[in-house]
């Protein structure tokens, strides 16, 4: 009887450890998120430069990194975009935290009054 009780406890402990391991693996493989912005038109170049120079410090503070920042684009179908920005974050929560942060919220109005743009956050594919 004791033999079976010990075996049962060992199996239960193994299952618990396995569940913890799966949870940890899922956390490591969570889906990244990407902030994507398309700037259609810069209406006040000098003001926009101030915004563009202030953003990187906020991105870095919240764990983001630039994947594209206004580089050359090639339109394969449709009209070419004027300017594209792609910033990678560990996940949706991190991207939202940056976008809603006091640091970025303080400079966001500069972009809004000096350019016409659209932006969004998209969840990537978990690896």
C-alpha positions in Angstrom: 0.0 0.0 0.0 2.8 2.4 0.9 4.5 1.5 -2.3 1.4 2.7 -4.4 1.0 5.8 -2.2 4.6 6.8 -2.8 4.2 6.1 -6.6 1.0 8.2 -6.7 2.7 11.1 -4.9 5.7 10.9 -7.3 3.4 10.9 -10.3 1.5 13.9 -8.9 4.7 15.8 -8.3 5.9 15.0 -11.8 2.7 16.2 -13.3 2.9 19.5 -11.3 6.5 20.1 -12.4 5.6 19.3 -16.0 2.7 21.9 -15.8 5.1 24.5 -14.4 7.6 23.8 -17.2 5.0 24.1 -19.9 3.8 27.4 -18.4 7.4 28.7 -18.3 7.9 27.7 -22.0 4.7 29.4 -23.1 5.8 32.6 -21.3 9.2 32.5 -23.1 7.5 31.9 -26.5 4.8 34.7 -26.1 4.0 36.5 -29.3 5.9 39.7 -30.0 4.0 42.9 -30.9 4.8 45.5 -33.5 3.9 49.2 -33.5 3.5 50.2 -37.1 3.1 53.8 -38.2 2.7 55.3 -41.7 3.4 59.0 -42.0 1.4 60.2 -45.0 2.6 63.8 -44.9 4.8 66.0 -42.7 3.1 69.4 -42.5 5.7 71.1 -40.3 9.2 69.6 -40.9 11.0 71.5 -38.1 8.4 70.6 -35.5 8.4 66.9 -36.7 12.2 66.7 -36.3 11.8 67.5 -32.6 9.3 64.7 -32.2 11.4 62.3 -34.2 14.5 63.0 -32.1 12.6 62.5 -28.8 10.9 59.2 -29.6 13.9 56.8 -29.5 14.5 57.4 -25.8 10.9 56.5 -24.9 11.0 53.4 -27.1 14.2 52.2 -25.5 12.9 52.8 -22.0 10.0 50.5 -22.6 12.0 47.7 -24.2 11.2 48.4 -27.8 13.6 48.4 -30.7 13.3 49.8 -34.2 13.1 47.4 -37.1 12.4 50.2 -39.7 12.5 53.9 -39.3 11.7 55.8 -42.4 14.1 54.0 -44.7 13.7 53.5 -48.4 10.4 51.7 -49.5 9.4 49.9 -52.6 5.8 49.6 -53.6 5.0 46.3 -55.1 1.3 47.0 -55.4 -0.5 50.3 -54.9 0.9 53.6 -54.0 4.2 53.7 -52.1 4.0 54.8 -48.5 5.7 58.1 -47.6 7.4 56.9 -44.4 7.1 53.7 -42.4 8.1 53.0 -38.8 8.1 49.5 -37.2 9.0 49.1 -33.6 9.2 45.6 -32.0 8.2 44.9 -28.4 8.1 41.7 -26.4 4.3 41.6 -26.4 1.1 43.5 -26.8 1.2 44.6 -23.1 4.7 46.2 -23.5 3.7 48.0 -26.7 0.5 49.4 -25.1 2.5 50.4 -22.0 4.9 52.4 -24.2 2.2 54.0 -26.3 0.3 55.0 -23.2 3.3 56.0 -21.2 3.7 59.5 -19.8 6.9 59.9 -21.8 5.4 59.1 -25.1 2.1 60.8 -24.3 4.0 64.0 -23.7 5.4 64.1 -27.2 2.6 62.4 -29.2 0.8 65.8 -29.7 3.9 67.1 -31.5 3.5 64.4 -34.1 -0.2 65.0 -34.3 0.1 68.7 -35.1 3.1 68.3 -37.5 2.2 65.3 -39.6 -0.7 63.3 -40.9 -0.3 59.6 -40.0 -1.9 56.4 -38.9 -0.5 53.9 -36.5 -1.5 50.6 -34.9 -0.1 47.7 -32.8 -0.2 44.2 -34.2 0.5 41.0 -32.5 3.2 38.9 -34.1 3.6 35.2 -34.4 4.9 33.3 -31.3 8.1 31.5 -32.0 
